[in-house]
Amino acid sequence: MVKDVVCEKKSIYLARNMKKFDKTFVALGVVLLSFLMASCTVRRGTVVLTGQEDFREGDLLFRCGYGAESKFVTAASHSVYSHIGMLHYDKASGGWMAVHAVPGEAEAGEREVLKVEPLSAFYAKERAEKGAWARVNCPDSVAAAAAAYALSKVAQHVEFDNDYALGDTTSLYCTELVWQAYLHQGIDLSDGQRHEVPMIVSNEGTCMFPSDIEKCSNIIFVQSFKTKNQ
């Protein structure tokens, strides 16, 4: 009798969770299908980088790409941006660089590690259809310290966090890198916000999207870059 009751409860639990599981994959399927349909007709433009004279070390960079992952992130977070990085001024080249963590851009056979690259590469037309920059409400010295933290992780060849696990800082994904950089300066750029995601995305069941930082109360402004159609 007791055994039958336990089995019945387990069956109900599995049935309920299977429904959630099915809905998740239906949603993922819709996003992927939308991407495949859009990729056939999309007109790619170039993000025009204006206002660089006002940039400061540690400012934030947002972008939205064309890939399936970008479409999933924007759909799940109800935002136009799917990726985030940080600004760093490289004295050797005399130009602004993007410090970020991104999957799928490493050369064949190479590890996917954090990277520093020119803004022209970060906002290359094959990678970005939209872009913006933002500033954290803090002194310049704090923002510079945050950028220095991110650069130290690049120097350590920290790998991209394919598990999207905030509880493990031995590897980092894009939002996690920016969040950790400022968290080490005493600023929580997430305001405690998290998004529930399928376990196939993160075994923690939650992760942080760029939109969680974009909408943070510590952000002074988010200024969009214009996009010029080709």
C-alpha positions as CSV (number, residue, x, y, z in Angstrom):
1,M,0.0,0.0,0.0
2,V,2.7,2.4,1.1
3,K,4.8,1.4,-1.9
4,D,2.0,2.1,-4.3
5,V,1.5,5.6,-2.8
6,V,5.2,6.3,-3.2
7,C,5.2,5.1,-6.8
8,E,2.2,7.2,-7.6
9,K,3.8,10.3,-6.1
10,K,6.9,9.7,-8.2
11,S,4.9,9.2,-11.3
12,I,3.1,12.5,-10.7
13,Y,6.4,14.3,-10.0
14,L,8.0,12.9,-13.2
15,A,4.9,13.8,-15.3
16,R,4.9,17.4,-14.0
17,N,8.7,17.8,-14.6
18,M,8.5,16.2,-18.1
19,K,5.9,18.8,-19.0
20,K,8.4,21.6,-17.9
21,F,11.2,19.7,-19.8
22,D,9.1,19.5,-23.0
23,K,8.1,23.2,-22.8
24,T,11.8,24.1,-22.4
25,F,12.8,22.3,-25.5
26,V,9.8,23.6,-27.4
27,A,11.0,27.1,-26.5
28,L,14.6,26.3,-27.5
29,G,13.3,24.9,-30.8
30,V,11.4,28.0,-31.6
31,V,14.4,30.2,-30.9
32,L,16.6,28.0,-33.1
33,L,14.1,27.9,-35.9
34,S,13.7,31.6,-35.8
35,F,17.4,32.0,-36.0
36,L,17.7,29.7,-39.0
37,M,14.9,31.5,-40.9
38,A,16.3,34.9,-40.1
39,S,19.9,34.0,-41.1
40,C,18.7,33.5,-44.6
41,T,17.5,37.0,-45.1
42,V,19.4,39.2,-42.5
43,R,21.2,42.2,-43.8
44,R,24.3,42.6,-41.8
45,G,25.5,46.1,-40.9
46,T,28.5,47.6,-39.2
47,V,28.5,48.9,-35.7
48,V,29.7,52.5,-35.8
49,L,31.9,53.3,-32.8
50,T,31.4,56.9,-31.8
51,G,32.2,58.8,-28.6
52,Q,35.5,57.0,-28.0
53,E,37.0,60.2,-26.6
54,D,34.6,59.8,-23.6
55,F,35.5,56.1,-22.9
56,R,37.2,55.3,-19.6
57,E,39.0,52.2,-18.4
58,G,36.6,49.6,-17.1
59,D,33.5,50.9,-19.0
60,L,31.2,48.1,-20.2
61,L,30.6,46.9,-23.8
62,F,27.4,45.2,-25.0
63,R,26.8,43.5,-28.3
64,C,24.3,41.2,-30.0
65,G,25.4,38.7,-32.5
66,Y,23.8,36.6,-35.2
67,G,24.3,33.1,-33.8
68,A,21.8,30.7,-32.2
69,E,23.3,31.3,-28.7
70,S,22.8,35.0,-29.1
71,K,19.2,34.5,-30.1
72,F,18.6,32.2,-27.2
73,V,20.1,34.7,-24.7
74,T,18.1,37.7,-26.1
75,A,14.9,35.7,-26.1
76,A,15.4,34.3,-22.6
77,S,16.4,37.7,-21.1
78,H,14.1,39.9,-23.1
79,S,17.0,42.1,-24.1
80,V,18.6,43.3,-27.3
81,Y,22.1,42.3,-26.1
82,S,23.6,38.9,-25.7
83,H,27.2,39.5,-24.8
84,I,29.2,41.8,-22.5
85,G,32.8,42.8,-22.1
86,M,35.0,45.6,-20.6
87,L,37.0,48.5,-22.0
88,H,40.8,48.6,-21.7
89,Y,43.1,51.3,-23.2
90,D,46.2,49.7,-24.6
91,K,49.0,52.2,-24.5
92,A,51.2,50.2,-26.8
93,S,48.8,50.3,-29.7
94,G,47.2,53.6,-28.6
95,G,43.7,52.2,-28.9
96,W,40.8,50.8,-27.0
97,M,40.4,47.1,-26.5
98,A,37.7,44.7,-25.4
99,V,38.3,42.3,-22.6
100,H,35.8,39.5,-22.6
101,A,35.0,35.8,-22.5
102,V,33.4,34.2,-25.5
103,P,32.9,30.7,-26.9
104,G,33.4,29.6,-30.5
105,E,36.0,32.2,-31.6
106,A,39.2,30.2,-30.8
107,E,41.4,28.9,-33.6
108,A,41.1,25.2,-34.4
109,G,42.9,23.2,-31.8
110,E,43.3,26.1,-29.3
111,R,41.6,26.4,-25.9
112,E,38.8,28.9,-25.5
113,V,40.4,31.4,-23.1
114,L,39.6,34.9,-22.0
115,K,40.8,37.4,-24.6
116,V,41.7,41.0,-25.3
117,E,41.1,42.3,-28.8
118,P,40.6,45.6,-30.7
119,L,37.1,47.0,-30.8
120,S,37.1,46.5,-34.6
121,A,37.3,42.8,-33.9
122,F,34.8,42.8,-31.0
123,Y,32.3,44.6,-33.2
124,A,33.2,43.0,-36.5
125,K,30.2,42.8,-38.8
126,E,30.1,39.0,-38.7
127,R,30.0,39.1,-34.9
128,A,27.8,42.0,-34.0
129,E,24.6,43.5,-35.3
130,K,24.1,45.8,-32.4
131,G,26.3,47.4,-29.8
132,A,26.4,49.8,-26.8
133,W,28.7,51.0,-24.0
134,A,27.8,51.7,-20.4
135,R,29.4,53.2,-17.3
136,V,29.3,51.9,-13.7
137,N,28.6,54.5,-11.0
138,C,32.0,54.5,-9.3
139,P,35.2,56.5,-9.2
140,D,37.6,56.1,-12.1
141,S,40.1,54.3,-9.9
142,V,37.6,51.6,-9.0
143,A,36.6,51.1,-12.7
144,A,40.3,50.8,-13.5
145,A,40.9,48.3,-10.8
146,A,38.0,46.2,-12.2
147,A,39.6,46.2,-15.6
148,A,42.9,45.2,-14.1
149,Y,41.2,42.3,-12.4
150,A,39.8,41.2,-15.8
151,L,43.2,41.5,-17.4
152,S,44.8,39.4,-14.7
153,K,42.4,36.6,-15.6
154,V,43.4,37.0,-19.2
155,A,47.1,36.7,-18.2
156,Q,46.2,33.5,-16.3
157,H,44.7,32.0,-19.4
158,V,41.4,31.3,-17.7
159,E,39.1,29.3,-19.9
160,F,35.5,30.0,-20.9
161,D,33.0,28.6,-18.5
162,N,30.9,26.2,-20.7
163,D,29.0,25.1,-17.6
164,Y,27.8,28.6,-16.9
165,A,28.4,28.0,-13.2
166,L,28.7,31.1,-11.0
167,G,29.8,28.9,-8.1
168,D,33.0,28.0,-9.9
169,T,35.4,30.8,-10.7
170,T,38.2,28.6,-12.2
171,S,36.5,29.4,-15.5
172,L,34.4,32.4,-16.5
173,Y,31.7,33.3,-19.0
174,C,31.1,36.8,-20.3
175,T,28.7,38.2,-17.7
176,E,30.5,36.3,-14.9
177,L,33.8,37.9,-15.8
178,V,32.4,41.4,-15.6
179,W,30.4,40.7,-12.5
180,Q,33.5,39.2,-10.7
181,A,35.7,42.1,-11.8
182,Y,33.5,44.7,-10.1
183,L,32.4,42.4,-7.2
184,H,36.1,42.3,-6.2
185,Q,35.9,46.1,-5.9
186,G,32.8,45.8,-3.6
187,I,30.2,46.4,-6.3
188,D,27.5,43.9,-7.2
189,L,26.5,44.7,-10.8
190,S,23.7,42.1,-10.8
191,D,21.5,43.5,-8.0
192,G,21.1,39.8,-7.1
193,Q,19.2,39.1,-10.3
194,R,19.4,35.6,-11.9
195,H,17.6,33.8,-14.7
196,E,16.3,30.3,-14.5
197,V,17.7,28.2,-17.4
198,P,17.5,24.5,-18.4
199,M,19.9,22.2,-16.7
200,I,21.4,21.5,-20.1
201,V,22.6,25.1,-20.1
202,S,23.8,25.3,-16.4
203,N,23.8,22.5,-13.9
204,E,23.0,25.2,-11.3
205,G,19.7,25.8,-13.0
206,T,20.3,29.6,-13.0
207,C,22.8,32.0,-14.7
208,M,23.4,35.7,-15.1
209,F,22.7,37.3,-18.5
210,P,24.1,40.7,-19.8
211,S,20.7,42.2,-19.2
212,D,21.1,41.6,-15.5
213,I,24.0,44.0,-15.5
214,E,22.4,46.3,-18.1
215,K,19.5,46.9,-15.8
216,C,21.5,47.2,-12.6
217,S,20.9,50.2,-10.4
218,N,24.7,50.9,-10.4
219,I,24.7,51.6,-14.2
220,I,24.7,55.3,-15.0
221,F,23.8,55.0,-18.6
222,V,23.7,52.6,-21.6
223,Q,24.4,54.3,-24.8
224,S,23.7,52.5,-28.1
225,F,26.0,52.7,-31.1
226,K,24.5,53.3,-34.5
227,T,24.6,50.5,-37.0
228,K,25.3,51.4,-40.7
229,N,23.8,49.0,-43.2
230,Q,26.1,47.6,-45.9
